[in-house]
């Protein structure tokens, strides 16, 4: 859905005004990166799927923290040089251990924000990551104008 929305914006001639921060971890079929041309794409060099890769809670949180550390510079880069349209693919990867205020600051720099996030129970864990993810997605949902649940 995100890819279709962005491609529609590109068709309208807005490609140069779009920055995508792509946080899909791409691990065993989970987290697909966006395949879009004609826009600015920021992607960390390395991302982890914490719940799928971590063998225990300590590893799950370690991977979540590593993700946040890799993503933070991209959010800061966007904040220092924003485009009118910000798209964030797989926001929850950052919300696991990142500072939500930094994400909100980036969102506030945009005129149009489009994001997608995991909000299901299939990846529920015993480490507290799912509960934090759920709460922060709900908080983010209250900060935006329109929420589509698919």
C-alpha positions as a Markdown table, in Angstrom:
| # | Residue | x | y | z |
|---|---|---|---|---|
| 1 | Unk | 0.0 | 0.0 | 0.0 |
| 2 | Unk | 2.8 | 2.4 | 0.9 |
| 3 | Unk | 4.5 | 1.8 | -2.4 |
| 4 | Unk | 1.3 | 2.4 | -4.3 |
| 5 | Unk | 0.7 | 5.7 | -2.5 |
| 6 | Unk | 4.3 | 6.9 | -3.2 |
| 7 | Unk | 4.1 | 5.9 | -6.8 |
| 8 | Unk | 0.9 | 7.9 | -7.2 |
| 9 | Unk | 2.7 | 10.9 | -5.7 |
| 10 | Unk | 5.6 | 10.4 | -8.2 |
| 11 | Unk | 3.0 | 10.2 | -11.0 |
| 12 | Unk | 1.8 | 13.6 | -9.8 |
| 13 | Unk | 5.3 | 15.0 | -10.2 |
| 14 | Unk | 6.2 | 15.1 | -6.6 |
| 15 | Unk | 9.1 | 12.6 | -6.6 |
| 16 | Unk | 11.8 | 15.2 | -5.9 |
| 17 | Unk | 9.9 | 16.3 | -2.8 |
| 18 | Unk | 9.9 | 12.8 | -1.2 |
| 19 | Unk | 12.3 | 11.2 | 1.2 |
| 20 | Unk | 11.8 | 7.6 | 2.2 |
| 21 | Unk | 13.4 | 6.2 | 5.3 |
| 22 | Unk | 13.3 | 2.5 | 4.7 |
| 23 | Unk | 13.6 | 0.4 | 7.8 |
| 24 | Unk | 12.5 | -3.0 | 6.6 |
| 25 | Unk | 14.9 | -5.6 | 8.1 |
| 26 | Unk | 14.4 | -8.1 | 5.2 |
| 27 | Unk | 14.8 | -11.4 | 7.2 |
| 28 | Unk | 13.2 | -14.6 | 6.1 |
| 29 | Unk | 10.3 | -12.9 | 4.3 |
| 30 | Unk | 9.6 | -10.4 | 7.0 |
| 31 | Unk | 10.1 | -6.7 | 6.3 |
| 32 | Unk | 10.2 | -5.9 | 2.6 |
| 33 | Unk | 12.1 | -2.9 | 1.4 |
| 34 | Unk | 10.3 | -0.4 | -0.8 |
| 35 | Unk | 11.4 | -0.6 | -4.5 |
| 36 | Unk | 10.8 | 2.9 | -5.7 |
| 37 | Unk | 12.8 | 5.0 | -8.2 |
| 38 | Unk | 12.9 | 8.8 | -8.5 |
| 39 | Unk | 12.9 | 9.7 | -4.7 |
| 40 | Unk | 15.5 | 10.1 | -2.0 |
| 41 | Unk | 15.9 | 6.9 | -0.1 |
| 42 | Unk | 17.7 | 6.6 | 3.2 |
| 43 | Unk | 18.4 | 3.1 | 4.4 |
| 44 | Unk | 20.7 | 1.9 | 7.2 |
| 45 | Unk | 23.5 | -0.3 | 6.0 |
| 46 | Unk | 22.4 | -3.0 | 8.5 |
| 47 | Unk | 19.1 | -3.8 | 10.2 |
| 48 | Unk | 18.0 | -6.7 | 12.3 |
| 49 | Unk | 14.7 | -8.5 | 12.9 |
| 50 | Unk | 15.1 | -8.6 | 16.7 |
| 51 | Unk | 12.4 | -11.1 | 17.6 |
| 52 | Unk | 13.3 | -13.5 | 14.7 |
| 53 | Unk | 17.0 | -13.3 | 15.1 |
| 54 | Unk | 17.4 | -13.0 | 18.9 |
| 55 | Unk | 17.8 | -16.3 | 20.7 |
| 56 | Unk | 16.8 | -14.8 | 24.0 |
| 57 | Unk | 15.5 | -11.6 | 25.4 |
| 58 | Unk | 18.9 | -10.1 | 25.9 |
| 59 | Unk | 19.7 | -10.7 | 22.2 |
| 60 | Unk | 16.3 | -9.3 | 21.1 |
| 61 | Unk | 16.9 | -6.1 | 23.0 |
| 62 | Unk | 20.5 | -6.0 | 21.7 |
| 63 | Unk | 19.3 | -6.2 | 18.1 |
| 64 | Unk | 16.6 | -3.6 | 18.8 |
| 65 | Unk | 19.3 | -1.2 | 20.2 |
| 66 | Unk | 21.6 | -1.8 | 17.2 |
| 67 | Unk | 18.7 | -0.9 | 14.9 |
| 68 | Unk | 18.0 | 2.3 | 16.7 |
| 69 | Unk | 21.7 | 3.2 | 16.6 |
| 70 | Unk | 21.8 | 2.7 | 12.8 |
| 71 | Unk | 18.5 | 4.6 | 12.2 |
| 72 | Unk | 19.1 | 7.6 | 14.4 |
| 73 | Unk | 21.6 | 9.3 | 12.0 |
| 74 | Unk | 19.1 | 8.9 | 9.1 |
| 75 | Unk | 16.4 | 10.7 | 11.1 |
| 76 | Unk | 18.9 | 13.4 | 12.0 |
| 77 | Unk | 19.9 | 13.7 | 8.3 |
| 78 | Unk | 16.3 | 14.2 | 7.4 |
| 79 | Unk | 15.7 | 16.7 | 10.1 |
| 80 | Unk | 18.7 | 18.8 | 8.9 |
| 81 | Unk | 17.6 | 18.6 | 5.3 |
| 82 | Unk | 13.9 | 17.8 | 5.1 |
| 83 | Unk | 11.7 | 17.4 | 2.1 |
| 84 | Unk | 8.0 | 18.2 | 2.1 |
| 85 | Unk | 7.0 | 14.5 | 2.1 |
| 86 | Unk | 8.4 | 12.0 | 4.5 |
| 87 | Unk | 7.7 | 8.3 | 4.1 |
| 88 | Unk | 8.9 | 5.8 | 6.8 |
| 89 | Unk | 8.7 | 2.1 | 6.0 |
| 90 | Unk | 8.4 | -0.2 | 9.0 |
| 91 | Unk | 8.5 | 2.4 | 11.8 |
| 92 | Unk | 8.3 | -0.2 | 14.5 |
| 93 | Unk | 11.9 | -1.2 | 13.9 |
| 94 | Unk | 13.0 | 2.2 | 15.2 |
| 95 | Unk | 10.3 | 2.4 | 17.9 |
| 96 | Unk | 11.6 | -0.8 | 19.6 |
| 97 | Unk | 14.6 | 1.0 | 21.2 |
| 98 | Unk | 14.8 | 4.5 | 19.6 |
| 99 | Unk | 13.8 | 7.8 | 20.9 |
| 100 | Unk | 10.2 | 8.5 | 19.7 |
| 101 | Unk | 10.7 | 12.2 | 20.1 |
| 102 | Unk | 13.4 | 12.2 | 17.4 |
| 103 | Unk | 10.9 | 10.4 | 15.1 |
| 104 | Unk | 8.2 | 13.0 | 16.0 |
| 105 | Unk | 10.6 | 15.8 | 15.3 |
| 106 | Unk | 11.3 | 14.4 | 11.8 |
| 107 | Unk | 7.6 | 14.0 | 11.2 |
| 108 | Unk | 7.0 | 17.6 | 12.2 |
| 109 | Unk | 9.5 | 18.7 | 9.6 |
| 110 | Unk | 7.3 | 17.3 | 6.8 |
| 111 | Unk | 4.2 | 18.6 | 5.3 |
| 112 | Unk | 2.9 | 15.1 | 4.5 |
| 113 | Unk | 3.9 | 12.1 | 6.5 |
| 114 | Unk | 3.2 | 8.5 | 5.4 |
| 115 | Unk | 4.3 | 5.6 | 7.5 |
| 116 | Unk | 3.6 | 2.0 | 8.1 |
| 117 | Unk | 4.1 | 0.0 | 11.3 |
| 118 | Unk | 3.5 | -3.5 | 12.5 |
| 119 | Unk | 0.5 | -3.7 | 14.8 |
| 120 | Unk | -0.4 | -7.3 | 15.1 |
| 121 | Unk | 0.0 | -10.3 | 17.4 |
| 122 | Unk | 1.8 | -12.8 | 15.2 |
| 123 | Unk | 5.2 | -11.5 | 16.4 |
| 124 | Unk | 4.3 | -11.2 | 20.1 |
| 125 | Unk | 7.2 | -12.0 | 22.3 |
| 126 | Unk | 8.0 | -12.6 | 25.9 |
| 127 | Unk | 10.6 | -9.9 | 26.1 |
| 128 | Unk | 8.4 | -6.8 | 26.4 |
| 129 | Unk | 9.3 | -5.6 | 22.9 |
| 130 | Unk | 5.8 | -6.2 | 21.5 |
| 131 | Unk | 4.1 | -4.3 | 24.4 |
| 132 | Unk | 6.4 | -1.3 | 23.9 |
| 133 | Unk | 5.8 | -1.5 | 20.1 |
| 134 | Unk | 2.1 | -1.6 | 20.5 |
| 135 | Unk | 2.0 | 1.4 | 22.9 |
| 136 | Unk | 4.2 | 3.5 | 20.7 |
| 137 | Unk | 2.3 | 2.7 | 17.6 |
| 138 | Unk | -0.9 | 3.7 | 19.4 |
| 139 | Unk | 0.8 | 7.0 | 20.5 |
| 140 | Unk | 2.0 | 7.7 | 17.0 |
| 141 | Unk | -1.5 | 7.0 | 15.7 |
| 142 | Unk | -2.9 | 9.7 | 18.0 |
| 143 | Unk | -0.4 | 12.2 | 16.5 |
| 144 | Unk | -1.4 | 11.7 | 12.9 |
| 145 | Unk | -4.6 | 12.7 | 11.0 |
| 146 | Unk | -5.5 | 9.5 | 9.3 |
| 147 | Unk | -4.8 | 5.9 | 10.3 |
| 148 | Unk | -5.5 | 2.9 | 8.1 |
| 149 | Unk | -5.5 | -0.5 | 9.6 |
| 150 | Unk | -5.0 | -3.3 | 7.1 |
